[in-house]
Amino acid sequence: MLKLLLSIVLLAVGYEARAEDGSRLWLRAERTVKAKDVVRFNGKPNATVKIAEDELRNYWQGQLVSMHLDSKCGIKAGGFRLDVSPSKIDVTASTADGLLYAAYDLLRRQETGEQPVSGDNVPAFDIRILNHWDNLDGSIERGYAGNSIWLWDEIAECKKGTSRRASLGKACYQCSPSLSAHITEYARANASIGINGSVLNNVNASPQMLSTIYINKVKAISDILRPYGIKTYLSVNFATPMVLGGLETADPLNPAVAQWWKDKVKEIYSIIPDFGGFLVKANSEGQPGPGDYNRTHADGANMLADALKPYGGIVMWRCFVYGNKHKGEDRVKQAVTEFQPEDGLFRENVILQAKNGPLDFQPREPYAPVFDQIKKTPMMAELQITQEYLGQSIHLVYLAPMWKEFFSFVSPSKLKGVAGVANIGDDTNWCGHHFSQANWYAYGRLAWNPALSSEAIAKEWLLLTFTPSKEEFLSSALDIMLRSHEACVDYMMPLGLHHIFMADHHYGPEPGGNQPHFPEEWKPVYYHKADSAGIGFDRSSKGTNAVSQYRQPFCRQYDNLATCPDEYLLWFHHVAWDYRMKSGRTLWEEMQYHYNRGVKEVETFVETWHKLKPMVDEQRYREVDERLQKHLDNAREWRSVCLDYFGKYAK
């Protein structure tokens, strides 16, 4: 009876179970009732400034915030300046989105107990973008949190005929109210962590994405994202002129092809005046590209760049290319082989986008040497938020330490931007696993400031997401997060092992994978090369010489078996089973040690989470616990399968 009465009381005050289902992400502050207005803006606010005002009026509990928009203040676009005094906080920005980011900065500090500090706060990167690998049918390639949030069928032609567009003979499209509300929450979450761009569709793009009907649907989405400072971009299929335009070729040097793209870009900007530009995957994994016509990447990218330049658009041309012109070459070398000779040949509005590692988002890779070799063309780093190779939505793996490792080798100052492959779907909690939300959050925070520590970001996220009342919860959950990535590497692929997943879905171990219908570079046996003599891929100067693509001192360090770091050992060397490691153990003993350590770590995570049960709401405790149990089963499976398989060779 008491339980029933309590439920009635909680519902009466608006505290429902759904409030703890993860749908509110890290934006869980409660609205406040104030005796007086807490925000002031001198001037006529635009839509973005109005959002900043509303956020502060609804949630800010501190002193007066006075916002100033000054295009000549000298603050980088998107950045802001705080001048904090006991009675008020002056916020100055050169752009409206800077005021919005300042509002979210103040609210984050309020909720985490951190005091506002006077000074300038500017983003490290101009481009801080999410790449959605969403398809037009609602599916998501490498998506583990349900289907796409875009719901294209719910973006329909407006029949009211009241718009100026209708008078010009142009279709007007609008989202359903529920979809509009959901996309608004998506935009709000991104703006709160400084993300300023969104590529709506899969890099394996459908040509239909550029049809007029879909461009109009994209406009409906971009109209929702725009006030939150988010530009809209699209992935494009290089052969689209053949599919939509009826041309016989997509040769970038063919005048008819170039004109088709110019006409299409003109159409896009007539509908979406602030459209951001194109993301292109070309001549990789079967995608069409300029190489089909014996043209270069620069030929293809420049053709698109010329079409976009009059409108201020950019081309993000991916360096994830293999199996194109250099079949048979070590896959991790092919990006440098293809792009280094073309460095300096790209238009100024082309940015080369490369994955953080030279292979494919593995749990641990050395940094991609293409960042060393490209010196004249702007670059951006592509990071994978969705856990394609890290247990997908089942394993609790906090990715900030992995990204921080990358930034320790590749200076953020050399990058134009960053792109994060999104882990967002239509699941109630957005990301499948409640703790996977932390990776979306951490990506945004590092995209703004890559100098932030993994620990500081994780602590922020925990305080915002769980609002823990006890220090024990914060310290214990933080400990799990910070240890989780290394644990994943240990129980999956320690010491530089890589790509030994099941080939089709990349979930679970398959070290013996040698499927005849797959290309060599998809087969696990191609990467570990285990035999009676040892294990590992020889990329030293005595092997494929992939080490030569790295700058010094890393080239020399990685080339020498004695100086190569343990974490990259089997990436660069084929090592004897009885090789004596720095720990004093043989290689085979060291492999067993890491696999066992990884499993023990996950066992500890489960035990710790059980102790935290009284400090977590029931729904999120249960859902995280269910995933942790599967996580532990998976870790044990990885250990068992890998040690059994490699043990046959190690004897």
Secondary structure, DSSP 8 states (H G I E B T S, - for coil): -HHHHHHHHHHHTT--GGGGSSTTTT--------SS--EEESS---HHHHHHHHHHHHH--SSEEEEEE-TTS---TT-EEEEE-SSEEEEEESSHHHHHHHHHHHHHHHHHT-----EEE--S-SEEEEE--B-TTS-BTT--SSS-S--GGGEEE--S--SHHHHTT---EEE-HHHHHHHHHHHHHHHHTT--EEE-S-SS--GGGGSHHHHHHHHHHHHHHGGGT-EEEEEE-TTHHHHTT--S---TT-HHHHHHHHHHHHHHHHH-TT--EEEE--SSTT---GGGGT--HHHHHHHHHHHHGGGT-EEEEE----SSS-TTS-GGGHHHHHHGGGTT-S-TTEEEEEESSSSSS-SS----THHHH--SS-EEEEEE-S-TTTTTTTS----HHHHHHHHTTS-GGG-SEEEEE----SSTTSSSSGGGHHHHHHHHHHHH-TTS-HHHHHHHHHHHHH--SSHHHHHHHHHHHHHHHHHHHHHHSGGG----B-TTT--SB-TT---TTS-GGG-HHHHH--BTTEES---STTTT-GGGGS-TTHHHHHHSTTTS-GGGHHHH--EETT-B-TTSSBHHHHHHHHHHHHHHHHHHHHHHHHHTGGGS-HHHHHHHHHHHHHHHHHHHHHHHHHHHHHHHHH-
